[in-house]
């Protein structure tokens, strides 16, 4: 039996019982293009807004705390630096720069983890 989340599976044998709990720590992930179009997003994400060149806001489902981990990757053939800022309970900002520190639009990936 395959279990992807929840309380897991209980296996019983004469004199032996154990339960394996399976919890997926990834609460949101996806790919966003340079215009903030969600190309493939899953989880607790409501949407993504492009605020200005290289500046995006990810909007999360209410009810989270701001105690989550954000992993980001820029998808570009040119050098890009990507960072998360302004992490709050329902949003975080993503900033993308080139090697000179100038804001640049780019496709990017994100993963939000809570454990």
Residue pairs with C-beta under 8 A, 6 or more apart in sequence:
1 9
3 9
3 20
3 22
4 22
4 24
5 22
5 23
5 24
6 21
6 22
7 19
7 21
8 19
8 20
8 21
8 22
9 19
9 20
10 17
10 18
10 19
11 17
11 18
11 19
11 20
23 115
25 113
25 114
25 115
26 43
26 111
26 112
26 113
27 43
27 44
27 64
27 68
27 112
27 113
27 114
28 41
28 42
28 43
28 44
28 45
28 58
28 60
28 110
28 111
28 112
29 41
29 42
29 43
29 109
29 110
29 111
29 112
30 38
30 39
30 40
30 41
30 42
30 43
30 45
30 109
30 110
31 38
31 39
31 40
31 41
31 75
31 107
31 108
31 109
32 38
32 39
32 41
32 48
32 56
32 107
32 108
32 109
32 110
33 39
33 107
34 50
34 105
34 106
34 107
35 50
35 105
36 48
36 49
36 50
36 56
38 45
38 47
38 48
39 107
41 48
43 112
44 60
44 61
44 64
44 112
45 58
45 59
45 60
45 61
45 112
46 59
46 60
46 61
47 59
48 56
48 57
48 58
48 59
49 56
49 57
49 59
50 56
50 105
51 57
51 93
52 103
53 103
53 104
53 105
54 95
54 96
54 97
54 102
54 103
54 104
54 105
54 106
55 93
55 94
55 95
55 96
55 103
56 93
56 94
56 95
56 96
56 108
57 91
57 92
57 93
57 94
58 91
58 92
58 93
58 94
58 110
59 90
59 91
60 89
60 90
60 91
60 92
60 112
61 90
62 89
62 90
64 89
64 90
64 114
65 89
66 87
66 88
66 89
67 114
68 87
68 112
68 113
68 114
69 112
69 113
69 114
70 84
70 87
70 92
70 110
70 111
70 112
71 110
71 111
71 112
71 113
72 82
72 83
72 84
72 94
72 108
72 109
72 110
73 82
73 108
73 109
73 110
74 80
74 81
74 82
74 96
74 106
74 107
74 108
75 106
75 107
75 108
75 109
76 104
76 106
76 107
78 98
78 104
79 98
79 99
80 96
80 97
80 98
80 104
80 106
81 96
81 97
81 98
81 99
82 94
82 95
82 96
82 97
82 106
82 108
83 94
83 95
84 92
84 93
84 94
84 95
85 92
85 93
85 94
85 95
86 92
86 93
94 108
94 110
95 103
96 103
96 104
96 105
96 106
96 108
97 103
97 104
98 104
